[in-house]
Amino acid sequence: MKSIQSPEGVALLMKNLWLRHKTGMKHRRCNVYMVELPPPTKEELAEARNKTQENAPKDDNPEELYGAWI
């Protein structure tokens, strides 16, 4: 498995795959890649937590979720 460690490498891979598709060339047999992403920053983690909390259901009423109490 090939490993890609940079955004430029990912962009180059996507360009290569798209051009092969557009020209009708067959894909390579080993078409599996591992992309190593950098760890998220504290700001990115805080933003993700905020989005998760914003998208959480406001009212977790079990009767509405399941239709009736059992």
Secondary structure, DSSP 8 states (H G I E B T S, - for coil): -EEE-SHHHHHHHHHHHHHHHHHT----S---EEE------HHHHHHHHHHHHHHS-S---HHHHHSS--
